[in-house]
């Protein structure tokens, strides 16, 4: 039988959340967990910025092609 988050029959601690929800309470996070969240968010910002650059380049290429 596969384990899932609902299969906490033996009192195992719940799995740590590896995402961050904007506006989420930070009261119960340790300093290390906060730093981990910061790194996750930095990686996500870099991913978003790269996607925006790629979309800009694609739009510029399309604009240049259709202006001819």
PDB file of N, H, CA, C and O in Angstrom:
ATOM      1  N   UNK A   1       0.850  -1.175   0.000  1.00  0.00           N
ATOM      2  CA  UNK A   1       0.000   0.000   0.000  1.00  0.00           C
ATOM      3  C   UNK A   1       0.896   1.239   0.000  1.00  0.00           C
ATOM      4  O   UNK A   1       1.858   1.304   0.766  1.00  0.00           O
ATOM      5  N   UNK A   2       0.597   2.202  -0.833  1.00  0.00           N
ATOM      6  H   UNK A   2      -0.184   2.149  -1.455  1.00  0.00           H
ATOM      7  CA  UNK A   2       1.402   3.412  -0.955  1.00  0.00           C
ATOM      8  C   UNK A   2       1.116   4.357   0.205  1.00  0.00           C
ATOM      9  O   UNK A   2      -0.022   4.482   0.659  1.00  0.00           O
ATOM     10  N   UNK A   3       2.157   5.011   0.670  1.00  0.00           N
ATOM     11  H   UNK A   3       3.081   4.910   0.302  1.00  0.00           H
ATOM     12  CA  UNK A   3       1.989   6.008   1.722  1.00  0.00           C
ATOM     13  C   UNK A   3       1.539   7.322   1.127  1.00  0.00           C
ATOM     14  O   UNK A   3       1.958   7.695   0.031  1.00  0.00           O
ATOM     15  N   UNK A   4       0.697   8.011   1.840  1.00  0.00           N
ATOM     16  H   UNK A   4       0.356   7.708   2.730  1.00  0.00           H
ATOM     17  CA  UNK A   4       0.281   9.346   1.426  1.00  0.00           C
ATOM     18  C   UNK A   4       0.235  10.221   2.663  1.00  0.00           C
ATOM     19  O   UNK A   4       0.421   9.732   3.778  1.00  0.00           O
ATOM     20  N   UNK A   5      -0.009  11.500   2.479  1.00  0.00           N
ATOM     21  H   UNK A   5      -0.159  11.897   1.574  1.00  0.00           H
ATOM     22  CA  UNK A   5      -0.092  12.403   3.614  1.00  0.00           C
ATOM     23  C   UNK A   5      -1.230  12.035   4.553  1.00  0.00           C
ATOM     24  O   UNK A   5      -1.188  12.367   5.738  1.00  0.00           O
ATOM     25  N   UNK A   6      -2.250  11.350   4.034  1.00  0.00           N
ATOM     26  H   UNK A   6      -2.285  11.080   3.072  1.00  0.00           H
ATOM     27  CA  UNK A   6      -3.383  10.959   4.856  1.00  0.00           C
ATOM     28  C   UNK A   6      -3.110   9.690   5.659  1.00  0.00           C
ATOM     29  O   UNK A   6      -3.870   9.360   6.569  1.00  0.00           O
ATOM     30  N   UNK A   7      -2.037   8.979   5.332  1.00  0.00           N
ATOM     31  H   UNK A   7      -1.420   9.247   4.592  1.00  0.00           H
ATOM     32  CA  UNK A   7      -1.712   7.721   5.998  1.00  0.00           C
ATOM     33  C   UNK A   7      -0.775   7.952   7.175  1.00  0.00           C
ATOM     34  O   UNK A   7       0.336   7.422   7.191  1.00  0.00           O
ATOM     35  N   UNK A   8      -1.197   8.720   8.144  1.00  0.00           N
ATOM     36  H   UNK A   8      -2.099   9.151   8.131  1.00  0.00           H
ATOM     37  CA  UNK A   8      -0.381   9.023   9.304  1.00  0.00           C
ATOM     38  C   UNK A   8      -0.838   8.175  10.484  1.00  0.00           C
ATOM     39  O   UNK A   8      -1.020   8.685  11.590  1.00  0.00           O
ATOM     40  N   UNK A   9      -1.021   6.879  10.244  1.00  0.00           N
ATOM     41  H   UNK A   9      -0.873   6.465   9.346  1.00  0.00           H
ATOM     42  CA  UNK A   9      -1.585   5.961  11.227  1.00  0.00           C
ATOM     43  C   UNK A   9      -0.659   5.762  12.416  1.00  0.00           C
ATOM     44  O   UNK A   9      -1.133   5.624  13.544  1.00  0.00           O
ATOM     45  N   UNK A  10       0.656   5.744  12.189  1.00  0.00           N
ATOM     46  H   UNK A  10       1.041   5.856  11.273  1.00  0.00           H
ATOM     47  CA  UNK A  10       1.603   5.418  13.243  1.00  0.00           C
ATOM     48  C   UNK A  10       2.189   6.655  13.923  1.00  0.00           C
ATOM     49  O   UNK A  10       3.200   6.555  14.618  1.00  0.00           O
ATOM     50  N   UNK A  11       1.577   7.797  13.733  1.00  0.00           N
ATOM     51  H   UNK A  11       0.755   7.878  13.169  1.00  0.00           H
ATOM     52  CA  UNK A  11       2.024   8.996  14.414  1.00  0.00           C
ATOM     53  C   UNK A  11       3.275   9.615  13.835  1.00  0.00           C
ATOM     54  O   UNK A  11       3.940  10.409  14.502  1.00  0.00           O
ATOM     55  N   UNK A  12       3.609   9.264  12.597  1.00  0.00           N
ATOM     56  H   UNK A  12       3.068   8.619  12.056  1.00  0.00           H
ATOM     57  CA  UNK A  12       4.787   9.855  11.962  1.00  0.00           C
ATOM     58  C   UNK A  12       4.556  11.350  11.795  1.00  0.00           C
ATOM     59  O   UNK A  12       3.441  11.787  11.508  1.00  0.00           O
ATOM     60  N   UNK A  13       5.615  12.128  11.975  1.00  0.00           N
ATOM     61  H   UNK A  13       6.520  11.773  12.208  1.00  0.00           H
ATOM     62  CA  UNK A  13       5.440  13.580  11.803  1.00  0.00           C
ATOM     63  C   UNK A  13       5.083  13.913  10.362  1.00  0.00           C
ATOM     64  O   UNK A  13       5.560  13.252   9.439  1.00  0.00           O
ATOM     65  N   UNK A  14       4.259  14.918  10.161  1.00  0.00           N
ATOM     66  H   UNK A  14       3.872  15.455  10.911  1.00  0.00           H
ATOM     67  CA  UNK A  14       3.896  15.285   8.787  1.00  0.00           C
ATOM     68  C   UNK A  14       5.130  15.756   8.025  1.00  0.00           C
ATOM     69  O   UNK A  14       6.086  16.259   8.615  1.00  0.00           O
ATOM     70  N   UNK A  15       5.094  15.586   6.715  1.00  0.00           N
ATOM     71  H   UNK A  15       4.317  15.178   6.236  1.00  0.00           H
ATOM     72  CA  UNK A  15       6.202  16.035   5.883  1.00  0.00           C
ATOM     73  C   UNK A  15       6.281  17.552   5.900  1.00  0.00           C
ATOM     74  O   UNK A  15       5.267  18.246   5.974  1.00  0.00           O
ATOM     75  N   UNK A  16       7.517  18.054   5.828  1.00  0.00           N
ATOM     76  H   UNK A  16       8.341  17.491   5.768  1.00  0.00           H
ATOM     77  CA  UNK A  16       7.712  19.499   5.771  1.00  0.00           C
ATOM     78  C   UNK A  16       7.253  20.025   4.423  1.00  0.00           C
ATOM     79  O   UNK A  16       7.459  19.390   3.389  1.00  0.00           O
ATOM     80  N   UNK A  17       6.641  21.173   4.450  1.00  0.00           N
ATOM     81  H   UNK A  17       6.474  21.689   5.290  1.00  0.00           H
ATOM     82  CA  UNK A  17       6.205  21.819   3.220  1.00  0.00           C
ATOM     83  C   UNK A  17       7.430  22.446   2.555  1.00  0.00           C
ATOM     84  O   UNK A  17       8.216  23.127   3.215  1.00  0.00           O
ATOM     85  N   UNK A  18       7.592  22.218   1.257  1.00  0.00           N
ATOM     86  H   UNK A  18       6.954  21.666   0.721  1.00  0.00           H
ATOM     87  CA  UNK A  18       8.754  22.757   0.564  1.00  0.00           C
ATOM     88  C   UNK A  18       8.384  23.921  -0.346  1.00  0.00           C
ATOM     89  O   UNK A  18       9.146  24.276  -1.245  1.00  0.00           O
ATOM     90  N   UNK A  19       7.238  24.505  -0.121  1.00  0.00           N
ATOM     91  H   UNK A  19       6.618  24.217   0.609  1.00  0.00           H
ATOM     92  CA  UNK A  19       6.818  25.662  -0.893  1.00  0.00           C
ATOM     93  C   UNK A  19       6.508  26.793   0.073  1.00  0.00           C
ATOM     94  O   UNK A  19       6.493  26.614   1.291  1.00  0.00           O
ATOM     95  N   UNK A  20       6.265  27.940  -0.495  1.00  0.00           N
ATOM     96  H   UNK A  20       6.277  28.085  -1.484  1.00  0.00           H
ATOM     97  CA  UNK A  20       5.907  29.086   0.335  1.00  0.00           C
ATOM     98  C   UNK A  20       4.660  29.723  -0.237  1.00  0.00           C
ATOM     99  O   UNK A  20       4.546  29.916  -1.447  1.00  0.00           O
ATOM    100  N   UNK A  21       3.749  30.039   0.620  1.00  0.00           N
ATOM    101  H   UNK A  21       3.841  29.882   1.603  1.00  0.00           H
ATOM    102  CA  UNK A  21       2.516  30.717   0.206  1.00  0.00           C
ATOM    103  C   UNK A  21       2.627  32.184   0.613  1.00  0.00           C
ATOM    104  O   UNK A  21       2.900  32.495   1.773  1.00  0.00           O
ATOM    105  N   UNK A  22       2.415  33.079  -0.344  1.00  0.00           N
ATOM    106  H   UNK A  22       2.193  32.826  -1.286  1.00  0.00           H
ATOM    107  CA  UNK A  22       2.504  34.506  -0.051  1.00  0.00           C
ATOM    108  C   UNK A  22       1.540  34.875   1.062  1.00  0.00           C
ATOM    109  O   UNK A  22       0.382  34.460   1.048  1.00  0.00           O
ATOM    110  N   UNK A  23       2.008  35.645   2.016  1.00  0.00           N
ATOM    111  H   UNK A  23       2.949  35.983   2.027  1.00  0.00           H
ATOM    112  CA  UNK A  23       1.180  36.077   3.134  1.00  0.00           C
ATOM    113  C   UNK A  23       1.070  35.061   4.256  1.00  0.00           C
ATOM    114  O   UNK A  23       0.415  35.318   5.266  1.00  0.00           O
ATOM    115  N   UNK A  24       1.700  33.916   4.088  1.00  0.00           N
ATOM    116  H   UNK A  24       2.232  33.707   3.267  1.00  0.00           H
ATOM    117  CA  UNK A  24       1.654  32.849   5.086  1.00  0.00           C
ATOM    118  C   UNK A  24       2.295  33.316   6.395  1.00  0.00           C
ATOM    119  O   UNK A  24       3.263  34.076   6.375  1.00  0.00           O
ATOM    120  N   UNK A  25       1.765  32.870   7.516  1.00  0.00           N
ATOM    121  H   UNK A  25       0.979  32.252   7.533  1.00  0.00           H
ATOM    122  CA  UNK A  25       2.347  33.208   8.810  1.00  0.00           C
ATOM    123  C   UNK A  25       3.752  32.628   8.914  1.00  0.00           C
ATOM    124  O   UNK A  25       3.994  31.483   8.535  1.00  0.00           O
ATOM    125  N   UNK A  26       4.665  33.427   9.429  1.00  0.00           N
ATOM    126  H   UNK A  26       4.468  34.358   9.737  1.00  0.00           H
ATOM    127  CA  UNK A  26       6.054  32.990   9.592  1.00  0.00           C
ATOM    128  C   UNK A  26       6.389  32.700  11.047  1.00  0.00           C
ATOM    129  O   UNK A  26       7.532  32.381  11.373  1.00  0.00           O
ATOM    130  N   UNK A  27       5.408  32.808  11.909  1.00  0.00           N
ATOM    131  H   UNK A  27       4.479  33.067  11.644  1.00  0.00           H
ATOM    132  CA  UNK A  27       5.619  32.700  13.347  1.00  0.00           C
ATOM    133  C   UNK A  27       6.241  31.383  13.802  1.00  0.00           C
ATOM    134  O   UNK A  27       7.027  31.371  14.750  1.00  0.00           O
ATOM    135  N   UNK A  28       5.909  30.296  13.158  1.00  0.00           N
ATOM    136  H   UNK A  28       5.271  30.306  12.388  1.00  0.00           H
ATOM    137  CA  UNK A  28       6.350  28.995  13.651  1.00  0.00           C
ATOM    138  C   UNK A  28       7.508  28.410  12.856  1.00  0.00           C
ATOM    139  O   UNK A  28       7.843  27.237  13.022  1.00  0.00           O
ATOM    140  N   UNK A  29       8.120  29.212  11.997  1.00  0.00           N
ATOM    141  H   UNK A  29       7.847  30.165  11.862  1.00  0.00           H
ATOM    142  CA  UNK A  29       9.262  28.746  11.223  1.00  0.00           C
ATOM    143  C   UNK A  29      10.550  29.123  11.934  1.00  0.00           C
ATOM    144  O   UNK A  29      10.648  30.187  12.546  1.00  0.00           O
ATOM    145  N   UNK A  30      11.539  28.239  11.848  1.00  0.00           N
ATOM    146  H   UNK A  30      11.460  27.375  11.351  1.00  0.00           H
ATOM    147  CA  UNK A  30      12.846  28.536  12.421  1.00  0.00           C
ATOM    148  C   UNK A  30      13.608  29.463  11.480  1.00  0.00           C
ATOM    149  O   UNK A  30      13.206  29.665  10.334  1.00  0.00           O
ATOM    150  N   UNK A  31      14.705  30.021  11.969  1.00  0.00           N
ATOM    151  H   UNK A  31      15.032  29.858  12.900  1.00  0.00           H
ATOM    152  CA  UNK A  31      15.544  30.881  11.127  1.00  0.00           C
ATOM    153  C   UNK A  31      16.062  30.087   9.931  1.00  0.00           C
ATOM    154  O   UNK A  31      16.121  30.619   8.822  1.00  0.00           O
ATOM    155  N   UNK A  32      16.434  28.841  10.132  1.00  0.00           N
ATOM    156  H   UNK A  32      16.387  28.409  11.032  1.00  0.00           H
ATOM    157  CA  UNK A  32      16.921  28.004   9.027  1.00  0.00           C
ATOM    158  C   UNK A  32      15.819  27.770   7.998  1.00  0.00           C
ATOM    159  O   UNK A  32      16.075  27.806   6.795  1.00  0.00           O
ATOM    160  N   UNK A  33      14.611  27.532   8.460  1.00  0.00           N
ATOM    161  H   UNK A  33      14.403  27.502   9.437  1.00  0.00           H
ATOM    162  CA  UNK A  33      13.491  27.335   7.536  1.00  0.00           C
ATOM    163  C   UNK A  33      13.194  28.612   6.762  1.00  0.00           C
ATOM    164  O   UNK A  33      12.865  28.559   5.577  1.00  0.00           O
ATOM    165  N   UNK A  34      13.307  29.746   7.419  1.00  0.00           N
ATOM    166  H   UNK A  34      13.574  29.789   8.382  1.00  0.00           H
ATOM    167  CA  UNK A  34      13.092  31.023   6.729  1.00  0.00           C
ATOM    168  C   UNK A  34      14.146  31.223   5.647  1.00  0.00           C
ATOM    169  O   UNK A  34      13.822  31.656   4.541  1.00  0.00           O
ATOM    170  N   UNK A  35      15.398  30.913   5.952  1.00  0.00           N
ATOM    171  H   UNK A  35      15.661  30.562   6.851  1.00  0.00           H
ATOM    172  CA  UNK A  35      16.461  31.039   4.951  1.00  0.00           C
ATOM    173  C   UNK A  35      16.231  30.089   3.779  1.00  0.00           C
ATOM    174  O   UNK A  35      16.493  30.433   2.627  1.00  0.00           O
ATOM    175  N   UNK A  36      15.740  28.897   4.084  1.00  0.00           N
ATOM    176  H   UNK A  36      15.527  28.617   5.020  1.00  0.00           H
ATOM    177  CA  UNK A  36      15.425  27.930   3.025  1.00  0.00           C
ATOM    178  C   UNK A  36      14.319  28.483   2.119  1.00  0.00           C
ATOM    179  O   UNK A  36      14.385  28.351   0.897  1.00  0.00           O
ATOM    180  N   UNK A  37      13.320  29.094   2.719  1.00  0.00           N
ATOM    181  H   UNK A  37      13.267  29.202   3.712  1.00  0.00           H
ATOM    182  CA  UNK A  37      12.241  29.691   1.929  1.00  0.00           C
ATOM    183  C   UNK A  37      12.772  30.820   1.055  1.00  0.00           C
ATOM    184  O   UNK A  37      12.370  30.957  -0.100  1.00  0.00           O
ATOM    185  N   UNK A  38      13.681  31.633   1.609  1.00  0.00           N
ATOM    186  H   UNK A  38      14.008  31.521   2.547  1.00  0.00           H
ATOM    187  CA  UNK A  38      14.271  32.730   0.835  1.00  0.00           C
ATOM    188  C   UNK A  38      14.978  32.165  -0.398  1.00  0.00           C
ATOM    189  O   UNK A  38      14.835  32.703  -1.495  1.00  0.00           O
ATOM    190  N   UNK A  39      15.736  31.090  -0.223  1.00  0.00           N
ATOM    191  H   UNK A  39      15.852  30.652   0.668  1.00  0.00           H
ATOM    192  CA  UNK A  39      16.435  30.476  -1.360  1.00  0.00           C
ATOM    193  C   UNK A  39      15.445  29.923  -2.381  1.00  0.00           C
ATOM    194  O   UNK A  39      15.657  30.060  -3.586  1.00  0.00           O
ATOM    195  N   UNK A  40      14.371  29.302  -1.911  1.00  0.00           N
ATOM    196  H   UNK A  40      14.199  29.191  -0.932  1.00  0.00           H
ATOM    197  CA  UNK A  40      13.338  28.811  -2.826  1.00  0.00           C
ATOM    198  C   UNK A  40      12.734  29.966  -3.631  1.00  0.00           C
ATOM    199  O   UNK A  40      12.524  29.854  -4.839  1.00  0.00           O
ATOM    200  N   UNK A  41      12.462  31.067  -2.945  1.00  0.00           N
ATOM    201  H   UNK A  41      12.633  31.158  -1.964  1.00  0.00           H
ATOM    202  CA  UNK A  41      11.862  32.212  -3.619  1.00  0.00           C
ATOM    203  C   UNK A  41      12.845  32.857  -4.595  1.00  0.00           C
ATOM    204  O   UNK A  41      12.444  33.298  -5.673  1.00  0.00           O
ATOM    205  N   UNK A  42      14.124  32.916  -4.229  1.00  0.00           N
ATOM    206  H   UNK A  42      14.449  32.557  -3.354  1.00  0.00           H
ATOM    207  CA  UNK A  42      15.129  33.455  -5.159  1.00  0.00           C
ATOM    208  C   UNK A  42      15.205  32.612  -6.426  1.00  0.00           C
ATOM    209  O   UNK A  42      15.297  33.148  -7.530  1.00  0.00           O
ATOM    210  N   UNK A  43      15.166  31.304  -6.264  1.00  0.00           N
ATOM    211  H   UNK A  43      15.090  30.869  -5.367  1.00  0.00           H
ATOM    212  CA  UNK A  43      15.199  30.412  -7.431  1.00  0.00           C
ATOM    213  C   UNK A  43      13.951  30.613  -8.291  1.00  0.00           C
ATOM    214  O   UNK A  43      14.032  30.579  -9.519  1.00  0.00           O
ATOM    215  N   UNK A  44      12.813  30.820  -7.660  1.00  0.00           N
ATOM    216  H   UNK A  44      12.747  30.848  -6.662  1.00  0.00           H
ATOM    217  CA  UNK A  44      11.576  31.040  -8.407  1.00  0.00           C
ATOM    218  C   UNK A  44      11.608  32.382  -9.136  1.00  0.00           C
ATOM    219  O   UNK A  44      11.135  32.488 -10.268  1.00  0.00           O
ATOM    220  N   UNK A  45      12.166  33.406  -8.488  1.00  0.00           N
ATOM    221  H   UNK A  45      12.551  33.320  -7.569  1.00  0.00           H
ATOM    222  CA  UNK A  45      12.297  34.713  -9.142  1.00  0.00           C
ATOM    223  C   UNK A  45      13.182  34.588 -10.370  1.00  0.00           C
ATOM    224  O   UNK A  45      12.862  35.142 -11.422  1.00  0.00           O
ATOM    225  N   UNK A  46      14.286  33.873 -10.252  1.00  0.00           N
ATOM    226  H   UNK A  46      14.546  33.424  -9.398  1.00  0.00           H
ATOM    227  CA  UNK A  46      15.186  33.681 -11.391  1.00  0.00           C
ATOM    228  C   UNK A  46      14.463  32.949 -12.524  1.00  0.00           C
ATOM    229  O   UNK A  46      14.639  33.293 -13.693  1.00  0.00           O
ATOM    230  N   UNK A  47      13.670  31.967 -12.194  1.00  0.00           N
ATOM    231  H   UNK A  47      13.527  31.688 -11.245  1.00  0.00           H
ATOM    232  CA  UNK A  47      12.909  31.221 -13.200  1.00  0.00           C
ATOM    233  C   UNK A  47      11.900  32.124 -13.898  1.00  0.00           C
ATOM    234  O   UNK A  47      11.753  32.065 -15.119  1.00  0.00           O
ATOM    235  N   UNK A  48      11.209  32.957 -13.133  1.00  0.00           N
ATOM    236  H   UNK A  48      11.329  33.006 -12.141  1.00  0.00           H
ATOM    237  CA  UNK A  48      10.230  33.879 -13.703  1.00  0.00           C
ATOM    238  C   UNK A  48      10.904  34.919 -14.598  1.00  0.00           C
ATOM    239  O   UNK A  48      10.402  35.243 -15.674  1.00  0.00           O
ATOM    240  N   UNK A  49      12.036  35.435 -14.146  1.00  0.00           N
ATOM    241  H   UNK A  49      12.444  35.172 -13.272  1.00  0.00           H
ATOM    242  CA  UNK A  49      12.754  36.425 -14.947  1.00  0.00           C
ATOM    243  C   UNK A  49      13.237  35.818 -16.262  1.00  0.00           C
ATOM    244  O   UNK A  49      13.147  36.459 -17.310  1.00  0.00           O
ATOM    245  N   UNK A  50      13.744  34.594 -16.216  1.00  0.00           N
ATOM    246  H   UNK A  50      13.816  34.074 -15.365  1.00  0.00           H
ATOM    247  CA  UNK A  50      14.207  33.922 -17.436  1.00  0.00           C
ATOM    248  C   UNK A  50      13.044  33.697 -18.404  1.00  0.00           C
ATOM    249  O   UNK A  50      13.202  33.864 -19.613  1.00  0.00           O
ATOM    250  N   UNK A  51      11.887  33.322 -17.878  1.00  0.00           N
ATOM    251  H   UNK A  51      11.759  33.187 -16.896  1.00  0.00           H
ATOM    252  CA  UNK A  51      10.720  33.112 -18.732  1.00  0.00           C
ATOM    253  C   UNK A  51      10.275  34.427 -19.369  1.00  0.00           C
ATOM    254  O   UNK A  51       9.883  34.446 -20.536  1.00  0.00           O
ATOM    255  N   UNK A  52      10.331  35.523 -18.619  1.00  0.00           N
ATOM    256  H   UNK A  52      10.650  35.508 -17.671  1.00  0.00           H
ATOM    257  CA  UNK A  52       9.950  36.827 -19.162  1.00  0.00           C
ATOM    258  C   UNK A  52      10.910  37.248 -20.267  1.00  0.00           C
ATOM    259  O   UNK A  52      10.476  37.774 -21.292  1.00  0.00           O
ATOM    260  N   UNK A  53      12.202  37.026 -20.075  1.00  0.00           N
ATOM    261  H   UNK A  53      12.554  36.599 -19.243  1.00  0.00           H
ATOM    262  CA  UNK A  53      13.199  37.362 -21.098  1.00  0.00           C
ATOM    263  C   UNK A  53      12.947  36.543 -22.364  1.00  0.00           C
ATOM    264  O   UNK A  53      13.002  37.076 -23.472  1.00  0.00           O
ATOM    265  N   UNK A  54      12.673  35.260 -22.200  1.00  0.00           N
ATOM    266  H   UNK A  54      12.629  34.827 -21.300  1.00  0.00           H
ATOM    267  CA  UNK A  54      12.411  34.397 -23.354  1.00  0.00           C
ATOM    268  C   UNK A  54      11.161  34.843 -24.103  1.00  0.00           C
ATOM    269  O   UNK A  54      11.142  34.850 -25.334  1.00  0.00           O
ATOM    270  N   UNK A  55      10.122  35.213 -23.368  1.00  0.00           N
ATOM    271  H   UNK A  55      10.137  35.207 -22.369  1.00  0.00           H
ATOM    272  CA  UNK A  55       8.887  35.670 -24.022  1.00  0.00           C
ATOM    273  C   UNK A  55       9.106  36.999 -24.736  1.00  0.00           C
ATOM    274  O   UNK A  55       8.571  37.208 -25.824  1.00  0.00           O
ATOM    275  N   UNK A  56       9.888  37.902 -24.137  1.00  0.00           N
ATOM    276  H   UNK A  56      10.323  37.732 -23.253  1.00  0.00           H
ATOM    277  CA  UNK A  56      10.219  39.168 -24.799  1.00  0.00           C
ATOM    278  C   UNK A  56      10.972  38.916 -26.102  1.00  0.00           C
ATOM    279  O   UNK A  56      10.675  39.534 -27.124  1.00  0.00           O
ATOM    280  N   UNK A  57      11.950  38.001 -26.063  1.00  0.00           N
ATOM    281  H   UNK A  57      12.191  37.499 -25.233  1.00  0.00           H
ATOM    282  CA  UNK A  57      12.733  37.692 -27.256  1.00  0.00           C
ATOM    283  C   UNK A  57      11.849  37.091 -28.344  1.00  0.00           C
ATOM    284  O   UNK A  57      12.005  37.409 -29.522  1.00  0.00           O
ATOM    285  N   UNK A  58      10.932  36.228 -27.950  1.00  0.00           N
ATOM    286  H   UNK A  58      10.805  35.969 -26.992  1.00  0.00           H
ATOM    287  CA  UNK A  58      10.016  35.616 -28.907  1.00  0.00           C
ATOM    288  C   UNK A  58       9.116  36.665 -29.551  1.00  0.00           C
ATOM    289  O   UNK A  58       8.884  36.640 -30.760  1.00  0.00           O
ATOM    290  N   UNK A  59       8.615  37.584 -28.737  1.00  0.00           N
ATOM    291  H   UNK A  59       8.804  37.604 -27.755  1.00  0.00           H
ATOM    292  CA  UNK A  59       7.755  38.648 -29.262  1.00  0.00           C
ATOM    293  C   UNK A  59       8.540  39.561 -30.198  1.00  0.00           C
ATOM    294  O   UNK A  59       8.036  39.944 -31.254  1.00  0.00           O
ATOM    295  N   UNK A  60       9.758  39.911 -29.825  1.00  0.00           N
ATOM    296  H   UNK A  60      10.167  39.600 -28.968  1.00  0.00           H
ATOM    297  CA  UNK A  60      10.586  40.756 -30.687  1.00  0.00           C
ATOM    298  C   UNK A  60      10.872  40.078 -32.022  1.00  0.00           C
ATOM    299  O   UNK A  60      10.848  40.729 -33.066  1.00  0.00           O
ATOM    300  N   UNK A  61      11.142  38.776 -31.996  1.00  0.00           N
ATOM    301  H   UNK A  61      11.162  38.247 -31.148  1.00  0.00           H
ATOM    302  CA  UNK A  61      11.394  38.037 -33.234  1.00  0.00           C
ATOM    303  C   UNK A  61      10.145  38.029 -34.106  1.00  0.00           C
ATOM    304  O   UNK A  61      10.239  38.219 -35.318  1.00  0.00           O
ATOM    305  N   UNK A  62       8.985  37.813 -33.510  1.00  0.00           N
ATOM    306  H   UNK A  62       8.909  37.658 -32.525  1.00  0.00           H
ATOM    307  CA  UNK A  62       7.744  37.811 -34.269  1.00  0.00           C
ATOM    308  C   UNK A  62       7.452  39.198 -34.838  1.00  0.00           C
ATOM    309  O   UNK A  62       7.039  39.322 -35.991  1.00  0.00           O
ATOM    310  N   UNK A  63       7.666  40.245 -34.028  1.00  0.00           N
ATOM    311  H   UNK A  63       8.001  40.143 -33.092  1.00  0.00           H
ATOM    312  CA  UNK A  63       7.459  41.605 -34.508  1.00  0.00           C
ATOM    313  C   UNK A  63       8.378  41.916 -35.693  1.00  0.00           C
ATOM    314  O   UNK A  63       7.948  42.513 -36.679  1.00  0.00           O
ATOM    315  N   UNK A  64       9.629  41.511 -35.589  1.00  0.00           N
ATOM    316  H   UNK A  64       9.978  41.025 -34.787  1.00  0.00           H
ATOM    317  CA  UNK A  64      10.589  41.766 -36.678  1.00  0.00           C
ATOM    318  C   UNK A  64      10.197  40.998 -37.937  1.00  0.00           C
ATOM    319  O   UNK A  64      10.325  41.522 -39.043  1.00  0.00           O
ATOM    320  N   UNK A  65       9.729  39.779 -37.785  1.00  0.00           N
ATOM    321  H   UNK A  65       9.625  39.353 -36.886  1.00  0.00           H
ATOM    322  CA  UNK A  65       9.334  38.956 -38.935  1.00  0.00           C
ATOM    323  C   UNK A  65       8.137  39.565 -39.661  1.00  0.00           C
ATOM    324  O   UNK A  65       8.110  39.610 -40.891  1.00  0.00           O
ATOM    325  N   UNK A  66       7.153  40.030 -38.905  1.00  0.00           N
ATOM    326  H   UNK A  66       7.175  39.993 -37.905  1.00  0.00           H
ATOM    327  CA  UNK A  66       5.928  40.528 -39.531  1.00  0.00           C
ATOM    328  C   UNK A  66       6.024  41.970 -40.004  1.00  0.00           C
ATOM    329  O   UNK A  66       5.117  42.456 -40.679  1.00  0.00           O
ATOM    330  N   UNK A  67       7.098  42.659 -39.665  1.00  0.00           N
ATOM    331  H   UNK A  67       7.835  42.264 -39.117  1.00  0.00           H
ATOM    332  CA  UNK A  67       7.289  44.035 -40.147  1.00  0.00           C
ATOM    333  C   UNK A  67       7.835  44.057 -41.575  1.00  0.00           C
ATOM    334  O   UNK A  67       7.767  45.090 -42.241  1.00  0.00           O
ATOM    335  N   UNK A  68       8.369  42.950 -42.049  1.00  0.00           N
ATOM    336  H   UNK A  68       8.425  42.111 -41.508  1.00  0.00           H
ATOM    337  CA  UNK A  68       8.976  42.900 -43.390  1.00  0.00           C
ATOM    338  C   UNK A  68       7.960  42.991 -44.466  1.00  0.00           C
ATOM    339  O   UNK A  68       8.307  42.963 -45.646  1.00  0.00           O
TER     340      UNK A  68
END
